Amino acid sequence: GLGAKLVVDGWYGQKTMNAVSNFQEYYRFSNSGVVDQKTWMLLTQYVQLPIFDYIDVFDEQKTPEGRLFMDYAVQGLKDAGGEPLVSGGMSN
């Protein structure tokens, strides 16, 4: 079968890349080993995954226009239809 026997370790290493490439080859995709949009859609078509935009900005970094980068990033994601989660540096 197609099911890869991988240990979840949080890394996209060579074994994961090979498993993705085999998956893509099986479904006659370009088998690059990279999870592109077409691959992701097929991998997740029967699974409901919570996917969200996450912003982790701690300092008072500003854009060249003088806006806080965090505000700029949040607004950009909202403009694109997202609902970003902002942590303010607490994810480390």
N, C-alpha and C positions, 0 to 999 in steps of 0.2 A: 503494500500500500504506500500511500504518499506520506502518511504521518511520520514526521521526523522525531526522533528520540533525542530531545535537547534538554539540558538543564537550564532553567531560568536563572540567569546571573546578572541581568541588566546590561549586558554588552552585546552589540551587534557585531559578532566576530565571524571568523571564517566558516564555522559550522552553520551559523544562522544564514549567512549569505549563500552557502551551498544548498541549504534547505529551501530557501526562497527561489533560487535558480531552478532547482528540480521542480518545484511547484509551478513556476512559470513555464518551464519546458513541457510539463504534463498538459497544461492548458493551452499550449501553443502560443504563448506570449514570447516577446523578446526576453530571453533568459539572462538578464543582466545581474540578477542577485540583489537588485535595488527595488525596494517596495515603492513602485510608482502608483499613480492614482488607479489605474486599471487593476493592478495586483491587489491593492488595498481594498477596493470595492468587492472583489471576489472573495478575499480572505474574510471579510466582515459581513457579508450579505445575510448571514443567518444569526448574527450576534448583535446584541444591542450594547454598544460601548459608550460610556459617558466620555465625550471628548470636549475639552474646553481649552480656551486660550488662557495662558498663565503668564503673568508678568511679575518678575522679581527684581525690583529696583529699590535700592536702599538709600543711596546718596542723593544729593541735591543737583545731580547732573542736569545740565541744560542743553537744549538744542541751539544751533547757531542763531535762531531767531529769539532766543531768550526764554522759551517755554521750558518748564520742567519736562525732562524726557519721559517720565512716567505718565504725565498727563497727555503728552503727544502720542505715546504708544497706546494708551487706553482709548483715546479718541479715534485713532486709526483703526483699531480692532472693532470698535462700535460702528464706525462708518462702513465697515465691511460686513456688518451683520452679526458680529460676535458679541459675547457677553463675558469680557475678560475678568479673571480672578487675579487680584493684585495682592501680593504678600508683603511688599515693603522690606525685603531682605530677611525674612524669617524662614526661608526654606533651606538654609545652609545647615 
